[in-house]
Amino acid sequence: MISWQRVTFEQLTTTQLYQVLKLRVDVFVVEQHCPYPDLDGKDCMADVHHLLGYEDDELVAYARLLPKNMSYSSISIGRVTTAKTHRGGGLGHELIQQALAECQDLWPSEDIEIGAQAHLESYYSQHGFQRTSDPYLEDGIPHIDMKLHR
Protein backbone atom coordinates (compact mmCIF):
# COMPACT_ATOMS: atom_id res chain seq x y z
CA MET A 1 0.00 0.00 0.00
CA ILE A 2 1.22 3.46 -0.91
CA SER A 3 1.45 6.16 1.73
CA TRP A 4 0.94 9.65 0.24
CA GLN A 5 2.39 12.90 1.56
CA ARG A 6 1.93 16.42 0.20
CA VAL A 7 4.59 18.86 1.32
CA THR A 8 6.05 22.24 0.41
CA PHE A 9 9.75 22.65 -0.31
CA GLU A 10 10.36 23.92 3.23
CA GLN A 11 8.68 20.84 4.67
CA LEU A 12 10.85 18.39 2.72
CA THR A 13 13.49 16.72 4.84
CA THR A 14 16.96 16.47 3.36
CA THR A 15 16.37 12.73 2.90
CA GLN A 16 13.10 13.36 1.05
CA LEU A 17 14.73 15.99 -1.16
CA TYR A 18 17.49 13.55 -2.04
CA GLN A 19 14.92 10.81 -2.81
CA VAL A 20 12.89 13.16 -5.03
CA LEU A 21 15.89 14.35 -7.00
CA LYS A 22 17.28 10.82 -7.35
CA LEU A 23 13.96 9.44 -8.64
CA ARG A 24 13.58 12.29 -11.13
CA VAL A 25 17.15 11.93 -12.40
CA ASP A 26 16.88 8.12 -12.58
CA VAL A 27 13.76 8.37 -14.75
CA PHE A 28 14.01 11.58 -16.75
CA VAL A 29 17.77 11.76 -17.30
CA VAL A 30 19.12 8.19 -17.08
CA GLU A 31 16.20 6.05 -18.34
CA GLN A 32 15.09 8.50 -21.00
CA HIS A 33 18.65 9.41 -22.01
CA CYS A 34 17.78 13.08 -21.76
CA PRO A 35 20.19 15.47 -20.09
CA TYR A 36 18.03 18.44 -19.22
CA PRO A 37 17.87 21.08 -16.45
CA ASP A 38 15.61 19.30 -13.95
CA LEU A 39 16.42 21.91 -11.32
CA ASP A 40 14.40 24.69 -12.93
CA GLY A 41 13.93 26.88 -9.86
CA LYS A 42 10.25 25.99 -9.44
CA ASP A 43 10.62 23.32 -6.72
CA CYS A 44 11.28 25.88 -3.99
CA MET A 45 8.83 28.59 -5.07
CA ALA A 46 5.87 29.67 -2.96
CA ASP A 47 2.71 27.59 -3.27
CA VAL A 48 4.45 24.68 -5.06
CA HIS A 49 3.67 21.32 -3.51
CA HIS A 50 5.42 17.97 -3.82
CA LEU A 51 3.38 14.79 -3.84
CA LEU A 52 5.38 11.84 -2.50
CA GLY A 53 4.26 8.23 -2.69
CA TYR A 54 6.04 5.80 -0.40
CA GLU A 55 5.97 2.04 -0.14
CA ASP A 56 7.58 1.33 3.20
CA ASP A 57 10.50 3.78 3.24
CA GLU A 58 11.05 3.85 -0.54
CA LEU A 59 9.88 6.78 -2.66
CA VAL A 60 8.12 5.06 -5.57
CA ALA A 61 5.93 7.85 -7.01
CA TYR A 62 6.21 11.60 -7.32
CA ALA A 63 4.48 14.60 -8.88
CA ARG A 64 4.95 18.34 -8.56
CA LEU A 65 1.84 20.52 -8.14
CA LEU A 66 2.20 24.05 -9.43
CA PRO A 67 -0.02 27.11 -8.93
CA LYS A 68 -1.41 29.24 -11.77
CA ASN A 69 1.01 31.19 -13.95
CA MET A 70 4.07 29.20 -13.00
CA SER A 71 4.16 26.83 -15.97
CA TYR A 72 0.73 27.53 -17.51
CA SER A 73 -2.06 30.05 -17.00
CA SER A 74 -3.89 27.27 -15.12
CA ILE A 75 -2.57 25.17 -12.27
CA SER A 76 -0.33 22.34 -13.41
CA ILE A 77 0.95 18.91 -12.53
CA GLY A 78 4.49 18.10 -13.57
CA ARG A 79 7.49 15.82 -13.08
CA VAL A 80 5.04 12.89 -12.86
CA THR A 81 7.05 9.75 -12.32
CA THR A 82 7.05 6.28 -10.81
CA ALA A 83 10.03 4.10 -9.95
CA LYS A 84 10.89 1.59 -12.67
CA THR A 85 10.48 -1.25 -10.17
CA HIS A 86 6.86 -0.25 -9.49
CA ARG A 87 5.43 0.14 -12.99
CA GLY A 88 2.77 -1.98 -14.62
CA GLY A 89 0.54 -2.43 -11.60
CA GLY A 90 -1.54 0.74 -11.77
CA LEU A 91 0.61 2.97 -9.56
CA GLY A 92 0.83 5.63 -12.27
CA HIS A 93 -2.95 5.91 -12.41
CA GLU A 94 -3.10 6.02 -8.61
CA LEU A 95 -0.51 8.81 -8.68
CA ILE A 96 -2.56 10.87 -11.14
CA GLN A 97 -5.76 10.32 -9.13
CA GLN A 98 -3.97 11.40 -5.96
CA ALA A 99 -2.46 14.44 -7.70
CA LEU A 100 -5.89 15.47 -8.99
CA ALA A 101 -7.37 15.09 -5.48
CA GLU A 102 -4.56 17.18 -3.99
CA CYS A 103 -5.06 19.88 -6.64
CA GLN A 104 -8.79 19.92 -5.85
CA ASP A 105 -7.93 20.37 -2.16
CA LEU A 106 -5.42 23.16 -2.85
CA TRP A 107 -7.18 24.93 -5.73
CA PRO A 108 -10.85 23.81 -5.86
CA SER A 109 -12.51 23.53 -9.27
CA GLU A 110 -9.51 24.99 -11.15
CA ASP A 111 -8.59 23.72 -14.62
CA ILE A 112 -5.32 21.79 -14.79
CA GLU A 113 -2.81 21.95 -17.65
CA ILE A 114 0.07 19.60 -18.32
CA GLY A 115 2.88 19.16 -20.80
CA ALA A 116 2.67 15.43 -21.50
CA GLN A 117 5.04 13.23 -23.41
CA ALA A 118 3.12 12.63 -26.64
CA HIS A 119 3.10 8.84 -26.29
CA LEU A 120 1.19 9.22 -22.99
CA GLU A 121 -1.79 11.06 -24.51
CA SER A 122 -4.20 8.13 -24.08
CA TYR A 123 -2.95 7.56 -20.51
CA TYR A 124 -3.79 11.14 -19.48
CA SER A 125 -7.02 11.04 -21.52
CA GLN A 126 -8.23 8.29 -19.18
CA HIS A 127 -8.14 10.92 -16.42
CA GLY A 128 -10.10 13.50 -18.41
CA PHE A 129 -7.27 15.49 -19.98
CA GLN A 130 -7.79 16.69 -23.55
CA ARG A 131 -5.08 17.59 -26.02
CA THR A 132 -4.74 21.34 -26.62
CA SER A 133 -1.64 21.62 -28.81
CA ASP A 134 0.18 20.16 -31.74
CA PRO A 135 3.20 18.02 -30.87
CA TYR A 136 6.38 19.93 -30.00
CA LEU A 137 9.86 18.92 -28.93
CA GLU A 138 10.88 19.55 -25.34
CA ASP A 139 14.39 18.43 -24.47
CA GLY A 140 14.37 16.26 -27.60
CA ILE A 141 11.19 14.37 -26.60
CA PRO A 142 7.82 14.89 -28.38
CA HIS A 143 5.29 16.53 -26.05
CA ILE A 144 1.75 17.85 -26.23
CA ASP A 145 -0.15 20.22 -24.00
CA MET A 146 -3.29 18.83 -22.37
CA LYS A 147 -5.98 20.34 -20.18
CA LEU A 148 -8.50 19.03 -17.70
CA HIS A 149 -11.54 21.30 -17.40
CA ARG A 150 -13.12 21.37 -13.96
C-alpha positions, 0 to 999 in steps of 0.5 A: 500500500502506498502512503501519500504525503503532500509537502512544500519545499520547506517541509521536505526533509533532506532525505526526502529531497534527495529521494525526489531528485534521485527518482527524477534523475533516474527516470528523466535523465538516465532512463530516457537518455535526456540530459536536461535542467531538472532543477528549474527553480520551481521546486522551492517557489511559494505555493508549489507542492510535492506529492510523495508516494512511499511504499515502506521507506522507498519513494516510488511515485512523485508529482509536482503541483504548481499554482497558476502562472508558474508553468501555464495560465492554469494550475499544473501537474508536472514531473510525474514519475514512478520508480521503474520497479513499481510500474505496470501495476496501476501505480501511475494511475493512482498517482494521477488520481492522488495528484488530482485530489490534492489539486482539488484540495489546494485549488478547488474547481480549477482547470489543470494543464500539463505538458505530456510526453506525446506517447502518454496522450491516451494515458492522461485522456483516461483521467479527463485530460484533452489535447490542446496543442500540436506536438512539440519537442521539449528536451528532444522528446515529443510533447503535447499540451493537455488540459482538464476542465473542472 
